[in-house]
Amino acid sequence: MLDPQAQPDLTAVLARAYGLTVIALERLPVGQVTVNYRARAGDRLLFVKHYADGTDLTAEQAAVDQTRLAGQYQVPVATLRPSLEGDSVVRQGGVAVSVWEWVPGAVVQDGLNPAQQRAAGHALGRLHTAFAGHPAGAGPSARLKKWMNPDLAKLDATTGKLLGIAGERAQRDAFDEQALRTLAERRAVLPRIPDLLAGLPLLTTQVLHGDYSAVNLLFDGDELTAVLDFLPPNPFLVAYELGRIAFDPRTVVLDEDWITAGVNLVGAYLETNPHVPAADVTACARVALIQLLTSLYGVKQHYLKPGLIQDDLDQFWALRHGAATRLLDNLADVESALAQAAHDR
């Protein structure tokens, strides 16, 4: 993480490499791989990404290229501001940055409304269309091979370890009690994962956004103003990225009509990517479910390596577990609704 005392160095790089006279530099409470700032230069607002030491800047350049490609297909994205020498990512001394035009909007924290669902679906359809022929998607997906063969013994052992830590605490707090219940429930359904995997049809892999989730979508009211934080091109399942946003844990847990909400987003996706195979559409909820069931994200950090925003991670674990439970209990109904949406396109 960037020490506040490093801000003068960052300001100096912005002046030398970008010709920016920065009046104010405000650190933003977002960002995991980067430390992010809102910069005021004259009457302009800019978004500055400061990359941590050791960041693969070649990969970051590839991610910038993905952002630009998506923008050419009418996906709303932030506009990169190149350096004076035309570089997308600049390293000077120990400081590496990229600079972007500021985009108005905010992350929706409590589930997308119907109009926002459609906006997110439309943008994802355009994005997948843009990346469908990407050269990086021509080869096999190493990530998919690993994903299709989860180490369930290791997952069971880790779940048991977390249960042991929570159960052995002399004085349990509310999260400990919740963890004991949710981890026991998760452990009980792990044997169902092989059948869920076996039920998957042959699915499409291609280059994706890489992290198309609610935290990377900016909305100004119902308008999607920017899709953020593209990852470098790496092929994976179309169904994964579609299911992950259509059946976001916030939607599944907080919206009583969550199946309709998910199908609404998928329907909008099909309007801008009408050629996606029906199998990818029908399977997207199952893929999202498998991803949730094979992840201990949040509770694992709580007991083994707490993060800087652990309270948020604790809440997200509860949401993810609740979403997994609902999806598992209602999978047949969800897949029937998705099959109908694929048929009706």
PyMOL commands that set and color helices and strands:
alter all, ss='L'
color gray80, all
select helices_A, chain A and resi 4-18+57-72+114-131+135-137+142-147+152-167+174-198+214-216+238-246+249-254+258-272+278-293+299-304+310-329+331-344
alter helices_A, ss='H'
color red, helices_A
select strands_A, chain A and resi 22-27+34-41+44-51+80-81+90-92+95-101+205-207+217-220+223-227+235-237
alter strands_A, ss='S'
color yellow, strands_A
deselect
rebuild
show_as cartoon
